[in-house]
Amino acid sequence: MYLFLLISYGIIIVTNSLYMNINNNFNKIGFGTKLVHGGNYPDEITGNIVPSISLGTTFVQKEPGVKPGKLDPNSYGTGYFYSRQANPTRGALERAIAISENAKESIVFSSGMAAISTVIQLLKSGDHVITMNDLYGGTSSYFRDIASKSNGIKFSFIDVDNITLLESSINKKTKLIWLESLSNPLLKTPDIKKIIKIAKSKGCLVAIDSTFSSPYLINPLELGVDIVVHSATKFIGGHSDILMGVIVCNDEQLIKKIRFIQTGIGAVPSPFECYLTMRGLKTLHLRMKASQLNSLLIAKYLESHPLIDKIIYPGLKSYKYYDLYKEQFRGPGTIMSIYLKGDIKNVKLFLENLKIFSLAVSLGAVESLICSPSLMTHAIVPSKIREELGITDNLLRISIGIEDFNDLINDLDQALDYCSK
């Protein structure tokens, strides 16, 4: 019996050393291997290959002030005190996401907006932020209606395609340039390298919301970006069943500040959502491959359809930023936007007759989703600004899932047929 236990314990030690080797040398292994094994350690007692869901909110100390769990890599050497501060399941997910982004650390939040607001709270009243003028509606509203009014942060919403304008907009109080890897919903992509060069020369931080791209398509830290944000609700989770945000960073001082803010405001996800997100992350590469293949075929179909006035998709040569995108990204992704011919009645007719595509906000899930930005995701943005940006009533944003390609094409085809009658 003792011999069996010793052998079993030895196997667990060997297994853990293999996982440690993977986690310590993630730059040398493939992306899929990173996702499956990154941040995961078999349980040292049972050998369980799936990280446990640690539901406890408090942790027992053997001596006052001596935190348990300092040897657990998921505590980053600080041990455990209270689950708002650190949690083993959350730590495992954070290390897994950091490995997927080739980053030192990631910090997960209760939502994407919680992550975004935490970045802004790194600033102080009177500081200035330059940002893209066609942001996600929730981000735009937070910047305009909350951070500017309650925190005293100044924002300049500009067309970052105009590099001269960007440079001239920077002043002594400019502390941050905020980008989206692909803007929502117009799919503009900024020239990250050019913007980084300007920002560094002016002493500005650069943060990028990489939700539309996921770690599968781009790792912005490698281009010089200081802070990367994701809504993990989307591609990272991938199943429309979790709400979570992520900040990824390499700067130790920034990481320390971000964790301090997070602990202070309590913007942490539950252990169960962390478990589900870690489970979803493991198949990100497989889901992206399937969805991206569907997307390329669907984009070509829609581009040639007589009822589509315009399609915006990075995989098409008609895409305005086609060459830049190929330079910065590893693939065209799974999001596209289309302008449907006709008025709002025609748009509603099309949407109401879809059978497989679900009319819903969000994106990056296994199921295909479609939405009307002007009526849904960007309804909060003033109509005048929407019109100026091109977010009109006939603009539709589509997130392609992993369903059978023929079924998706047939569904679009039959719904478009209603519009031509």
C-alpha positions as CSV (number, residue, x, y, z in Angstrom):
1,M,0.0,0.0,0.0
2,Y,2.8,2.4,1.0
3,L,4.7,1.5,-2.2
4,F,1.6,2.2,-4.3
5,L,1.2,5.6,-2.6
6,L,4.9,6.5,-3.2
7,I,4.7,5.5,-6.8
8,S,1.5,7.5,-7.3
9,Y,3.0,10.5,-5.6
10,G,6.1,10.2,-7.8
11,I,3.9,10.1,-10.9
12,I,2.1,13.3,-9.7
13,I,5.5,15.0,-9.1
14,V,6.7,14.0,-12.6
15,T,3.4,15.2,-14.2
16,N,3.5,18.5,-12.4
17,S,7.1,19.0,-13.5
18,L,6.0,18.5,-17.1
19,Y,3.3,21.1,-16.7
20,M,5.7,23.5,-15.0
21,N,8.0,23.0,-18.0
22,I,5.2,23.9,-20.4
23,N,4.1,27.0,-18.4
24,N,7.7,28.2,-18.0
25,N,8.6,27.8,-21.7
26,F,5.3,28.8,-23.4
27,N,7.1,30.8,-26.1
28,K,8.6,27.6,-27.5
29,I,5.3,25.7,-27.9
30,G,2.4,26.0,-30.4
31,F,-0.7,28.1,-29.7
32,G,-3.0,25.2,-29.3
33,T,-0.7,23.5,-26.8
34,K,-0.6,26.8,-24.8
35,L,-4.3,27.0,-24.6
36,V,-4.8,23.4,-23.5
37,H,-2.0,23.2,-20.9
38,G,-1.3,26.8,-20.0
39,G,-2.0,27.6,-16.4
40,N,-3.2,24.1,-15.6
41,Y,-1.6,21.9,-13.0
42,P,-2.9,18.5,-11.9
43,D,-3.9,18.4,-8.3
44,E,-1.0,17.3,-6.2
45,I,-3.1,15.1,-3.9
46,T,-5.5,13.4,-6.3
47,G,-3.9,13.9,-9.6
48,N,-7.1,15.5,-11.0
49,I,-6.2,16.9,-14.4
50,V,-8.9,19.6,-14.2
51,P,-8.2,22.6,-11.8
52,S,-10.6,22.6,-8.9
53,I,-13.3,25.3,-8.5
54,S,-12.4,27.0,-5.2
55,L,-15.6,28.5,-3.9
56,G,-14.3,29.6,-0.5
57,T,-14.4,33.3,0.3
58,T,-12.0,33.2,3.2
59,F,-8.8,31.2,4.0
60,V,-7.8,29.8,7.3
61,Q,-4.5,31.1,8.8
62,K,-2.4,28.9,11.2
63,E,-0.8,32.1,12.6
64,P,-2.2,35.6,12.6
65,G,-1.1,37.5,9.5
66,V,0.6,34.4,7.9
67,K,-1.3,33.8,4.7
68,P,-1.7,30.2,3.4
69,G,-1.0,29.2,-0.2
70,K,2.1,31.2,-0.9
71,L,3.6,28.1,-2.7
72,D,0.6,28.0,-5.0
73,P,1.6,29.6,-8.3
74,N,-2.0,30.8,-8.7
75,S,-1.5,33.2,-5.7
76,Y,1.6,34.7,-7.4
77,G,3.5,34.1,-4.2
78,T,1.3,36.3,-2.0
79,G,-0.9,33.6,-0.5
80,Y,-4.6,33.7,0.1
81,F,-6.5,36.0,2.5
82,Y,-9.9,36.8,1.1
83,S,-11.4,35.9,-2.3
84,R,-11.8,39.4,-3.5
85,Q,-8.0,39.7,-3.3
86,A,-7.0,36.4,-4.8
87,N,-8.6,33.0,-5.6
88,P,-7.0,29.8,-6.8
89,T,-9.4,29.2,-9.7
90,R,-9.1,32.9,-10.8
91,G,-5.3,32.7,-10.6
92,A,-5.3,29.6,-12.8
93,L,-7.4,31.3,-15.4
94,E,-5.2,34.4,-15.3
95,R,-2.1,32.5,-15.9
96,A,-3.7,30.6,-18.8
97,I,-4.8,33.8,-20.5
98,A,-1.4,35.4,-19.9
99,I,0.3,32.5,-21.7
100,S,-2.1,32.8,-24.6
101,E,-1.1,36.4,-25.0
102,N,2.7,35.8,-24.4
103,A,2.4,38.1,-21.4
104,K,3.8,38.3,-17.9
105,E,0.3,38.6,-16.3
106,S,-3.3,38.9,-16.9
107,I,-6.0,40.1,-14.5
108,V,-9.6,39.0,-14.9
109,F,-12.6,41.1,-14.1
110,S,-16.4,40.7,-13.6
111,S,-17.0,42.2,-17.1
112,G,-15.3,43.8,-20.0
113,M,-16.5,47.2,-18.9
114,A,-15.1,46.6,-15.4
115,A,-11.7,46.0,-17.0
116,I,-12.0,49.2,-19.2
117,S,-13.1,51.4,-16.3
118,T,-10.1,50.1,-14.2
119,V,-7.7,51.2,-16.9
120,I,-9.2,54.7,-16.9
121,Q,-8.9,54.7,-13.1
122,L,-5.2,54.6,-13.5
123,L,-5.5,58.3,-14.5
124,K,-6.4,61.3,-12.4
125,S,-8.8,64.2,-12.9
126,G,-7.6,66.6,-15.6
127,D,-5.7,63.9,-17.6
128,H,-6.4,63.6,-21.3
129,V,-7.1,60.5,-23.4
130,I,-7.1,60.3,-27.2
131,T,-9.4,57.6,-28.5
132,M,-10.9,56.3,-31.7
133,N,-14.2,58.0,-32.7
134,D,-16.0,54.8,-33.6
135,L,-15.7,52.8,-30.4
136,Y,-18.1,50.1,-29.0
137,G,-21.2,51.9,-27.7
138,G,-20.7,50.9,-24.1
139,T,-17.1,52.2,-24.1
140,S,-18.0,55.4,-25.8
141,S,-20.9,56.1,-23.3
142,Y,-18.6,55.3,-20.3
143,F,-16.0,57.7,-21.6
144,R,-18.5,60.5,-22.5
145,D,-21.1,60.2,-19.7
146,I,-19.2,58.8,-16.7
147,A,-15.4,59.1,-16.8
148,S,-15.5,62.6,-18.2
149,K,-18.3,63.9,-15.9
150,S,-17.5,62.0,-12.7
151,N,-13.7,61.5,-12.9
152,G,-12.8,64.7,-14.7
153,I,-10.9,62.9,-17.5
154,K,-10.8,64.7,-20.8
155,F,-11.4,62.7,-24.0
156,S,-10.7,63.5,-27.7
157,F,-12.6,61.2,-30.1
158,I,-10.7,61.4,-33.4
159,D,-10.1,59.5,-36.6
160,V,-6.9,57.7,-35.8
161,D,-6.4,56.9,-39.5
162,N,-5.2,60.5,-39.7
163,I,-1.8,60.1,-38.0
164,T,-1.0,63.9,-38.3
165,L,-4.2,64.7,-36.5
166,L,-3.4,62.1,-33.8
167,E,0.0,63.6,-33.2
168,S,-1.3,67.1,-33.1
169,S,-4.0,66.1,-30.6
170,I,-1.5,65.1,-28.0
171,N,-0.8,67.7,-25.3
172,K,1.0,67.9,-22.0
173,K,-1.9,66.3,-20.2
174,T,-2.3,63.4,-22.6
175,K,-1.6,60.2,-20.7
176,L,-3.3,57.5,-22.7
177,I,-4.2,56.6,-26.3
178,W,-7.1,54.2,-26.4
179,L,-7.6,51.9,-29.5
180,E,-9.6,48.9,-30.6
181,S,-7.8,46.3,-32.7
182,L,-10.9,46.3,-34.9
183,S,-13.4,49.0,-34.2
184,N,-17.0,48.1,-33.3
185,P,-18.9,47.9,-35.6
186,L,-17.1,49.5,-38.6
187,L,-14.1,47.2,-38.3
188,K,-11.5,49.9,-38.7
189,T,-8.0,48.8,-37.8
190,P,-5.4,51.3,-36.5
191,D,-1.8,51.3,-37.6
192,I,-0.6,50.1,-34.2
193,K,3.1,50.4,-34.9
194,K,2.9,54.0,-36.1
195,I,0.7,55.0,-33.2
196,I,3.1,53.2,-30.7
197,K,6.1,55.1,-32.1
198,I,4.3,58.5,-31.6
199,A,3.0,57.5,-28.2
200,K,6.4,56.5,-26.9
201,S,8.0,59.8,-28.2
202,K,5.3,61.7,-26.3
203,G,5.4,59.6,-23.1
204,C,1.9,58.3,-23.5
205,L,0.5,54.8,-22.6
206,V,-1.3,52.9,-25.3
207,A,-4.2,50.6,-24.4
208,I,-6.0,48.5,-27.0
209,D,-9.3,46.6,-26.7
210,S,-8.6,43.4,-28.6
211,T,-12.0,41.8,-28.0
212,F,-12.8,41.4,-31.8
213,S,-9.4,39.8,-32.5
214,S,-8.8,37.5,-29.5
215,P,-5.3,36.2,-28.7
216,Y,-5.7,33.9,-31.8
217,L,-5.3,36.7,-34.3
218,I,-2.9,39.1,-32.6
219,N,-0.8,39.7,-29.5
220,P,-0.6,43.5,-29.2
221,L,1.9,43.5,-26.4
222,E,4.5,42.2,-28.9
223,L,3.9,45.3,-31.0
224,G,4.6,47.6,-28.0
225,V,1.1,48.1,-26.6
226,D,1.2,48.7,-22.9
227,I,-2.2,47.4,-21.9
228,V,-4.5,44.9,-23.7
229,V,-8.2,44.6,-22.8
230,H,-10.6,41.8,-23.7
231,S,-14.2,41.2,-23.1
232,A,-13.7,37.5,-22.3
233,T,-17.5,37.1,-22.6
234,K,-16.8,36.9,-26.4
235,F,-14.1,34.7,-28.1
236,I,-12.1,33.7,-25.0
237,G,-15.2,32.2,-23.3
238,G,-16.8,31.4,-26.6
239,H,-20.1,29.9,-25.5
240,S,-22.4,32.9,-24.5
241,D,-22.5,31.7,-20.9
242,I,-20.0,33.8,-18.9
243,L,-19.6,37.6,-18.3
244,M,-15.9,38.5,-17.8
245,G,-13.2,41.0,-18.7
246,V,-9.4,40.8,-18.9
247,I,-6.5,43.1,-18.7
248,V,-3.1,41.8,-20.0
249,C,0.1,43.6,-19.2
250,N,3.9,43.2,-19.0
251,D,4.7,46.3,-16.9
252,E,5.1,45.2,-13.2
253,Q,4.3,48.6,-11.9
254,L,1.1,48.9,-14.0
255,I,0.1,45.3,-13.0
256,K,0.5,46.2,-9.3
257,K,-1.7,49.4,-9.7
258,I,-4.3,47.5,-11.7
259,R,-4.6,44.7,-9.0
260,F,-4.8,47.4,-6.3
261,I,-7.7,49.1,-8.0
262,Q,-9.4,45.8,-8.7
263,T,-9.1,44.7,-5.0
264,G,-10.4,48.1,-3.9
265,I,-13.5,48.2,-6.0
266,G,-14.1,44.4,-5.9
267,A,-14.6,43.9,-9.7
268,V,-13.8,40.2,-9.6
269,P,-15.5,37.3,-11.4
270,S,-16.9,34.2,-9.6
271,P,-14.7,31.1,-9.4
272,F,-17.3,29.1,-11.4
273,E,-17.2,31.7,-14.2
274,C,-13.4,31.4,-14.1
275,Y,-13.7,27.7,-14.5
276,L,-16.1,28.0,-17.5
277,T,-13.8,30.5,-19.1
278,M,-10.7,28.3,-18.7
279,R,-12.7,25.5,-20.3
280,G,-13.7,27.7,-23.2
281,L,-10.2,29.0,-23.7
282,K,-8.9,25.5,-24.4
283,T,-10.8,25.3,-27.6
284,L,-10.3,28.9,-28.8
285,H,-8.0,27.8,-31.7
286,L,-10.4,25.2,-32.9
287,R,-13.4,27.5,-32.7
288,M,-11.6,30.3,-34.5
289,K,-10.4,28.0,-37.3
290,A,-13.9,26.7,-38.0
291,S,-15.6,30.2,-37.7
292,Q,-13.0,31.9,-39.8
293,L,-13.4,29.3,-42.6
294,N,-17.1,29.9,-42.5
295,S,-16.6,33.7,-42.5
296,L,-14.4,33.8,-45.6
297,L,-17.0,31.8,-47.6
298,I,-19.9,33.8,-46.3
299,A,-18.2,37.1,-46.9
300,K,-17.6,36.2,-50.6
301,Y,-21.2,35.2,-50.9
302,L,-22.5,38.4,-49.4
303,E,-20.1,40.6,-51.5
304,S,-21.7,39.3,-54.7
305,H,-25.3,39.5,-53.5
306,P,-27.3,42.2,-55.3
307,L,-29.1,43.2,-52.0
308,I,-25.9,44.0,-50.1
309,D,-24.8,47.5,-50.7
310,K,-21.4,47.1,-49.0
311,I,-19.6,44.5,-46.9
312,I,-16.7,45.2,-44.4
313,Y,-14.6,42.2,-43.7
314,P,-10.8,42.0,-43.3
315,G,-10.5,38.8,-45.5
316,L,-11.7,40.6,-48.6
317,K,-9.5,42.6,-50.9
318,S,-12.2,45.3,-50.9
319,Y,-11.4,45.9,-47.2
320,K,-9.9,49.4,-46.8
321,Y,-7.2,48.2,-44.4
322,Y,-6.5,44.9,-46.2
323,D,-2.7,45.2,-46.5
324,L,-2.3,46.7,-43.0
325,Y,-4.4,43.9,-41.5
326,K,-2.4,41.2,-43.2
327,E,0.7,42.8,-41.7
328,Q,-0.6,43.1,-38.2
329,F,-2.9,40.0,-37.8
330,R,-2.6,36.3,-38.4
331,G,-6.1,36.0,-40.0
332,P,-9.2,37.9,-41.0
333,G,-11.3,36.8,-38.0
334,T,-15.0,36.0,-37.8
335,I,-16.8,39.4,-37.6
336,M,-18.2,41.3,-40.6
337,S,-20.5,44.3,-41.1
338,I,-22.9,44.8,-44.0
339,Y,-25.0,47.6,-45.4
340,L,-28.3,46.2,-46.6
341,K,-30.1,48.0,-49.4
342,G,-33.4,49.5,-48.5
343,D,-34.8,51.2,-45.5
344,I,-35.3,50.1,-41.8
345,K,-38.4,48.1,-42.8
346,N,-36.3,46.0,-45.2
347,V,-33.7,45.5,-42.5
348,K,-36.3,44.3,-40.0
349,L,-37.9,42.0,-42.6
350,F,-34.5,40.4,-43.2
351,L,-33.7,40.0,-39.5
352,E,-37.1,38.7,-38.6
353,N,-36.9,35.9,-41.2
354,L,-33.5,34.4,-40.2
355,K,-33.8,30.9,-38.7
356,I,-30.3,30.0,-37.7
357,F,-28.7,33.3,-37.1
358,S,-29.8,34.7,-33.8
359,L,-30.8,38.3,-33.4
360,A,-28.8,39.2,-30.4
361,V,-25.9,41.4,-29.2
362,S,-22.5,40.0,-28.3
363,L,-20.2,38.0,-30.6
364,G,-17.4,35.4,-30.7
365,A,-19.6,32.5,-29.7
366,V,-20.1,29.0,-31.2
367,E,-23.5,30.2,-32.5
368,S,-23.9,32.8,-35.3
369,L,-25.2,36.1,-34.1
370,I,-26.4,39.2,-36.0
371,C,-27.4,42.6,-34.7
372,S,-28.4,46.1,-35.7
373,P,-25.9,48.5,-34.1
374,S,-28.0,51.6,-34.4
375,L,-30.9,49.9,-32.6
376,M,-29.0,47.7,-30.3
377,T,-25.3,47.9,-29.4
378,H,-24.9,51.6,-30.3
379,A,-28.4,52.9,-29.5
380,I,-26.9,54.8,-26.5
381,V,-24.7,56.8,-28.8
382,P,-26.3,60.1,-29.9
383,S,-27.9,59.7,-33.4
384,K,-26.0,62.6,-34.9
385,I,-22.7,61.0,-34.0
386,R,-23.9,57.6,-35.3
387,E,-24.8,59.2,-38.6
388,E,-21.5,61.0,-38.9
389,L,-19.6,57.7,-38.3
390,G,-21.7,55.7,-40.8
391,I,-23.6,53.6,-38.2
392,T,-26.9,53.9,-40.1
393,D,-30.1,51.9,-39.7
394,N,-29.2,49.6,-42.6
395,L,-25.8,48.6,-41.0
396,L,-25.8,45.1,-39.6
397,R,-23.0,43.4,-37.6
398,I,-22.5,39.7,-38.0
399,S,-20.6,37.2,-35.9
400,I,-20.1,33.9,-37.6
401,G,-20.2,30.7,-35.5
402,I,-19.1,27.1,-36.1
403,E,-22.4,25.8,-37.6
404,D,-22.4,24.0,-41.0
405,F,-21.5,26.4,-43.7
406,N,-24.3,25.3,-46.0
407,D,-26.9,25.9,-43.4
408,L,-25.6,29.4,-42.7
409,I,-25.6,30.3,-46.4
410,N,-29.1,28.9,-46.9
411,D,-30.4,30.9,-44.0
412,L,-29.0,34.2,-45.2
413,D,-30.2,33.4,-48.7
414,Q,-33.8,32.7,-47.7
415,A,-34.0,35.8,-45.5
416,L,-32.6,38.0,-48.3
417,D,-35.2,36.6,-50.6
418,Y,-37.9,38.1,-48.4
419,C,-36.4,41.5,-49.0
420,S,-36.6,41.2,-52.7
421,K,-40.3,40.3,-52.8
